[in-house]
Amino acid sequence: MPVRVAVLGATGGQGGAVVRALRDGGYEVRAVVRDPYGAGARLGRARRGGGGW
């Protein structure tokens, strides 16, 4: 069972890098973002096939 991790500020530069590193390491990542309908959040959903980070 993968470990779940929440990342604050996941659409920013540092938070995005943390998300990528954790996902590459096999973690299940959930993003906490300021605006779930903002461009950064939409891009994150698109990269994951629509299901969130």
C-alpha positions as CSV (number, residue, x, y, z in Angstrom):
1,M,0.0,0.0,0.0
2,P,1.5,3.3,-1.0
3,V,2.1,6.1,1.5
4,R,-0.2,9.1,1.0
5,V,1.4,12.6,1.3
6,A,-0.3,16.0,1.2
7,V,1.8,18.8,-0.3
8,L,0.9,22.4,0.4
9,G,1.5,24.9,-2.4
10,A,1.7,22.1,-5.0
11,T,1.2,24.4,-8.0
12,G,4.2,26.6,-7.2
13,G,7.8,26.0,-8.2
14,Q,9.1,24.4,-5.0
15,G,5.8,22.5,-4.3
16,G,5.7,21.2,-7.9
17,A,9.2,19.9,-7.6
18,V,8.3,18.2,-4.3
19,V,5.2,16.6,-5.9
20,R,7.3,15.2,-8.8
21,A,10.0,13.8,-6.5
22,L,7.4,12.1,-4.2
23,R,5.5,10.6,-7.1
24,D,8.8,9.4,-8.7
25,G,9.5,7.8,-5.3
26,G,6.3,5.8,-5.3
27,Y,4.2,8.0,-3.0
28,E,0.6,8.8,-3.5
29,V,0.4,12.6,-3.6
30,R,-2.5,14.9,-2.8
31,A,-2.2,18.6,-3.7
32,V,-3.4,21.3,-1.4
33,V,-3.8,24.5,-3.5
34,R,-5.2,28.0,-2.9
35,D,-7.4,28.0,-6.0
36,P,-8.6,24.6,-7.2
37,Y,-10.0,26.2,-10.4
38,G,-6.8,28.2,-11.2
39,A,-4.5,27.5,-14.1
40,G,-1.9,25.6,-12.0
41,A,-4.5,23.2,-10.5
42,R,-6.0,22.6,-13.9
43,L,-2.5,21.8,-15.4
44,G,-1.9,19.4,-12.5
45,R,-5.2,17.6,-13.2
46,A,-4.4,17.4,-16.9
47,R,-1.0,15.9,-16.3
48,R,-2.6,13.2,-14.1
49,G,-5.4,12.4,-16.6
50,G,-8.1,14.5,-14.9
51,G,-8.0,12.8,-11.5
52,G,-6.0,15.3,-9.5
53,W,-2.3,15.1,-8.6
